[in-house]
Amino acid sequence: MSISPPEARGGTRVRVQRIGTFLSSMVMPNIGAFIAWGLLTALFIEEGWITSLTDLWGEGSWVADIGGWGDYDGGGIVGPMITYLLPILIGATGGRIVYDTRGAVVGAIATMGVIAGADVPMFLGAMIVGPLGGWCIKKLDALWEGRIRPGFEMLVNNFSAGIAGAALAIAGFFGIGPVVSAFSRLAGNVVDFLVDQSLLPLTSIFIEPAKVLFLNNAINHGILTPLGTNQASETGKSILFLLEANPGPGLGLLIAVAIFGRGVAKTTAPGAAIIHFLGGIHEIYFPYVLMKPKLIVAVIAGGMTGVFINVVFGSGLRAPAAPGSIIAVYAQTASGSYLGVTLSVIGAATVTFLVAALLLRTDRGTGDGDLAGATAAMEKMKGKRSVAAAALTSSMTDSQGSTTSTVPATISAIVFACDAGMGSSAMGASVLRKKIRDAGFTDVSVVNKAIANLTDSYDLVVTHADLTERARERTPSAIHVPVDNFMNSPEYDEIVALIARADSAEDAVEAEPVELEPDAEQLALASIVLSGSATSSAAAIDEAGQLLVEAGAVDAPYVAAMHERERSVSTFMGNGLAIPHGTNAAKGSIRRTGISVVRYPAHIDWNGNPVEFVIGIAGAGDDHLRLMSRIAQVFTAEDQVARLRAAKTPEDVREILGAVHA
């Protein structure tokens, strides 16, 4: 398990992600209100269900009377909902995020000002003044904190909130509202131009890569949802709701990986496809693209196809489809758009599948490129290490020398965090919670939250590898475990093992150093090489694996399984250490637990990382976890690594690796 160290990286992408997360945090809690508005729109729109029944039953029927109170044109419930309710909910939520209940109240008052000063639904305005209202009252409260005489607190608090809200409402009415209205009209004209010129499909060139880089919330909730809702309020539907939410590209990609992929990706893709298509968790296919970046071409082609079909058929949704499940998409599909929407999903999935299949098929004879090479490319593109699949129980040092958090004495509170806190985190938390409870640890809580709502009160935080930096900012004292696969991540089992070790250590006295016997079978002297001959990571795996074979710990096929494991997940651990080991399917090739140690004084390149020590692992049962614990204790101590570097004989190496706490 890789525990990600604190790093001072980020840049523009992380800043945009942070903005997108904040926008998502304002919109996602209110999606139920958007769904309700969409359903009411379907009932009372001019071509809606009630109108159809009125035509069937006649103008004087009870159906016509019901239609009167819903009047889509503004006299019933639909118009006031989009004009007042939805923006105020967003503004209040934004204020609450910044400054709890007082922020929500001032944010709602300020939002009412921009609503009154605009002639279009003020979603963008609410996203601006809601958080602004929370920030203003927070700053005002800080000015006289501790200076109010006893008995006057309520008076000052109420009047300060009222005055701040009124001032912001006036500013919104005369300033922010008109400016945002002008921007919304301009953006709407741009969208109309793209549709008229048949250029809207080109937006997929930007949207699909942005999604995979976890900028989807900034695009969807910051741009497409406000513009789409404005458009839907005028025409009853909007194609903009389908630009990002169409599940077709992700479905096509996952089916292609399930048929033509390799290793872990191939085995997990079918389940991921079901969760993506029916559950609407689009994040689940992002790691598959990140492992093989050229697959972005497939999802772009599929996205463009889906948008083109929707443009041709003039189809759209009445309200945002969140999550992006096919069920949510159909629930919000406008009358007369079902054929176009259906064909857009099928077309997007088909084109993505065909392009992805071609790209994957051309990889089948490329040897050790595949996932290992893709992981190295991802490291270069994302600026961080790939996730390791081994169980390091202590803090590790990264290749730049940064040190991670240490493991606490107990682990009782775990949080699975994602951008919005409703999609991948909910699924990951469910899987991890079941594993932990099946292991008998019923007192360990596992919850899911949005990164923006995290507090530094958790022992362990699990996130997608690309979101770990932002999660660490909010929970610096926790262990951070990045994962690349939400369904069946190997890190989940290692987290359970980590909990077990922390639990067993809670009431234990300080352990005494345990020495490996000189004739211990687990680490034979013949399995220690002080100066390896390999010059590449593949050759180093062969060298370490052959030592295990010669020691009688494994059969020869286990070495091939070590290469297979490396192709799926890099075993580089940082601090000059790599720990190649076989897949779970290769357990039958293990005769007994054993390790081999090869030192490379000149270092070798391991997917772009310098490696000095390669430790081959063959674990029978759970013995390998104890071995990993011992190795971790050595490699988190610089003085121990220095001793290994200076060791003159195999006996010296075995003594250093044996003289650790068991």
ABEGO torsion letter per residue (X at the ends): XBBBBBBBBGEAAAAAAAAAAAAAAAAAAAAAAAAAAAAAAAAABAABAAAAAAAAAEAABAAAAAAAAABAAGABAAAAAAAAAAAAAAAAAAAAAAAEAAAAAAAAAAAAAAAAABABBBAAAAAAAAAAAAAAAAAAAAAABGABBBGAAAAAAAAAAAAAAAAAAAAAAAAAAAAAAAAAAAAAAAAAAAAAAGAAAAAAAAAAAAAAAGAAAAAAAAAAAAAAAAAAAAAGBBAAAAAAABAAAAAAAAAAAAAABBEAAAAAAAAAAAAAAAAGBAAAAAAAAAABAAAAAAAAAAAAAAAAAAAAAGBBBABBBOBABAAAAAAABBBGAAAAAAAAAAAAAAAAAAAAAAAAAAAAAAEABEAAAAAAAAAAAAGBBBBBABBBABBBBBAAGBBBBBBBABBABBBBBBAAGABAAAAAAAAAAAAAAAAGBAABBBBBBBAAABBBABABBBBBAAAAAAAAAABAABBBBBBABAAABAAAAAAAAAAAAAAAAAABBBBBBBBBBAABAABBAAABBABBABABAAAAAAAAAAAAAAAGABBAAAAAAAAAAAAABBABAEGGBBBBBBBAAAAAABABBBBBBBBBAAEBBBGGBBBABBBBBBBBEAAAAAAAAAAAAAAABAAAAAAAAABABAAAAAAAAABBBX
